[in-house]
Amino acid sequence: MFWIFYTTMLINLKKSDEELWSQIWNLRTDIRKWLKNNIEIVLEPSEKDILKAFDLYLKMMKQKFLPVEKKYKLWNSDMTRIIVAKKDWKVISYIQFQLFSSIDKLWKTKVCALETISSDKKYNKFAPNSILYWEWIKYMKELWFEYLNFNWVNYEFAEDEFYNLAKFKRKWNWIEIQLFSKKTIFWYIYWRFFRKYKIIKKIVYFLLINLFKNKFLKY
């Protein structure tokens, strides 16, 4: 086994609404766009809306050449919540989060965590992800959560997608915490040295979904 260093980002939900709003001064224009463009935020989406959100998830995973386990789904449950953004009655973005966080191993504080988020790229001009992050913050604050875990980024694996994600997350002025995680040496070698090559990502992806048909979706 191999220990890797990574950074996770937390936001303090014990702050007032005004404090939280003031610390994202560089994102407020994006968030205001949903008011001007009649984007609807749905906190309790229908089964049909969730299926549309799952389609967005699959498209994102396929673009990144990441396999999806057959058992994985988007849903509202005792441990997860999903919020969707709709434009002209169409689901254009979603966010799913967990009502717990692995960093709170002793359950001493109420911490929720980002699980996955994706958008229809045709609607990126409306900044739907920024809207959903902000709605998630307000929603979890109403449920009396103390911290929100924006999840990990690893600056060591400096692919464009991770670097850009880290830059976007930092705009929210989160608290950054350094942690360690145990991984296999094969995982480390692949993510550290080979995943930056698109052809290798494709090969690994197609091998996994074809060799492990009982585990992964083929889509």
Disulfide bonds with the S-S distance in Angstrom:
none
